């Protein structure tokens, strides 16, 4: 039973790595056309691909990859903060995104190494990361509502915050289920759903990168 579970993990992880590579490929193809905010999001996609690859290697050779994910989460929230600093005029004028990113890194280091174990689920920082990412996404979307062109389909910086909201709302809910139930059918469902959310997120980002030349990338 354990071997079957591991086989399922490796299959899902390989699929996840492949889907994580697609936005990197599409983003690279259009890289010269990308605005600064989308370039930062591209770096986030590249880092996510590297993160998944290294985590897979760690799982294969050390049978634990939580340390990799916990370190990566700190870096990811910093990159996300830089993205919003570049795309929200209110943030950019006051460097709010940079400030939030630096404070997030400090909190992540303190929490992951002095409050909770970096080798387990660091639920305090996970909650913080979900909260701050969703909050910045909501603020960005509110700026879109005020200053938007009215054509949602062609607004790059509408879709990226929307994708982040979908991803992090789902991830936090599912991790909460895993943390609460610890094992059983609910956890099995949550793990499978986490995989599905990650795949959908990667493919959604890839679609935005692919159609970027036909879209708008206005600062809000």
N, C-alpha and C positions, 0 to 999 in steps of 0.2 A: 504493500500500500504506500509505504514511504517512497519507494523507487518510482512508483507511478506519479506521485505528487511532484517529485523532483523533475521527472520527465515533462510534466505539464508546465512546470516553472520554466524550464529551459526552452520549451517550444514558444511559450508566451513571450519570454524575454527576447528571443531571436526575432520574433515578429515585431516587437516593440522597437528594437534597435533599427530594423529595416524601415519602419514608418518614421522613426526619428531622423533617419538619413534623408528622407524625401524633401522636407523643407530646407535642409542644408543644401541639397543639390539645386533646388529651384531658386533659393536665395542667392546662391553663388552665380547661377546663370544670369540673374538680373542685377547683380550686386552694384554695378556702376550706375544704375538708374535709381537706386534706393535713396530716399531722404535719410537724414541723420537718425531720426527716431526709428525708422524701419531697419536701418543698419544695426542699431543697438538690439532690436528684437531678433535680428538675424544672429547676432553674437549669442543671444540667449538660446536660440535654436541649436547653434553649434555646440555650446556648452552642455546643453541637455543631451545631445547625442554622445558627447565624450563621457558625460556622467553615467549614462546608461551602459556604455561599453565597459567602462572601468568597474562599475558595480557588478556587471556580469562576470568579469574576470575575477573579481574578489569573491563572488559567490562560488565560482568553480574551484578556486584554489584555497580559499580561507573559510568557506562555508558561512560567511557573514559579510553582508555589504551595507549594513545600516550606518557604519562609520562614513562610508563614501557618500551616501545619500544625505546624511546630516551635515557634512561639510558643504556639499553641493547646494543644499537649501539656503545656507547663509550667503553664498556667492550669487545664487539665483535671485534672491530678494533684492540684493544690491543692484544687479543688472536691471531688474524690473523697475526699480526706483529711478535709475538713470533714464530708462525709456520714458517714463512719465514726466521726468524733468525736461526732456527734450521735446515732448509733444503737447504739454499743457502750458500755455503762456503764463498763467498765474504761478505755476511752480517754477518755471524757468527764470522769471524775473526775480524770484526770491531764493532760488536754489533749494526749494523745499525737497525736491526729489533726492538731491545729493545728501541733504541733512538726514532725511528719512533713511536713506541707504546706509550711511555711516552709523547711525544709531542702531539700525537693524543688525549690522555686523557685530557691533559691540555686545548687544543683547544676545545674539546667537552664540558668540564665543563664551560669554559668561554662563548662559543656560546649558549649552551642550557639554561644557567641560567642568563646570563647578557646581551646577545644580542637578542636572540629569546626566545620564551616561551617554556618551557619543555612540555607543554600540547597541543602543536600544531605540525605541520610538520616543523621540524628544517632543512629547505632545504639547509642552508649553510653547516652544518655538514654532511648532507646526500651527498651533492656534494663532500665534502672533503673525506668522507669515500669511496665513489665509486671510486674517482680518485686515492686514495692511494692504495686501494685494487687491482684495475685493473693494476696500474703501477707496483706493486710488482709481480703480477701474470705474466705480460708480461716479466719482468726481469727474473723470475724463468723459464719461458718457453724458453727464449733466452739462458739460461744456459743449458737447456735440449738439445737445438739444437746443442750446441757446444760440450757437453759432453755426450749426450744420447747414449743408447745402440743400438738404432735403432728399438727397439720393443716397440712401443707406448702402445700397449695393456697391457703390464706388468709393466709399469712405474707408481707407485703410485703417485709420486710427479710430474708427468705430469698431471694426472687427477684432482687432487685437485685444482691446479691453474686454469685449464681449466674450472672446475665447478664454481669457484669463478668469473672468467671473464664472463661466461654466466649469472650467477645470478645477479651480480652487474651492468652489462651493461643493462640488461633487467629492473631491479628494478629502476635504475635512470631514464631511458627513460619513464617508466610508471608513476613514481611519478611526473615527469615533466608534463605529460599530465594531471594528477589529479590536480596539482597546477595551471596549466594554465586555464583549462576549468571549474574547480570547480564543475560542475554538468552537467548532460545530458548523452546522449548515449556514448560519448567518454570516460567519466569518468567510466560509468558502464562497458565498455569493458576493460578499464585499470585495474579496481579492479579485474575483473574476470581473466585477464591475469596475474596479480600479484599473485593471488592464484595458477594458473597453474605453474608459474615459481617456486614458493616456493615448490610445490609438486614434480616437476621434480627434483629440486635441492636436496631435501631430499632423494628421491629414488636413484639418481645418487651417492650420498655419501654412501648410504646403500650398493649399488652394489660394490663400491670400498672396503668397509670394509669386505664384504662377501668374495670377491675373494682375499683379502690381502695375505693369505698364499701362493698363487700361483704367486705373483707379486714381483717386485723389489722395494726397497726403498732407492735409492742411494742419497747421499748428492750431490748437484750441486755446 
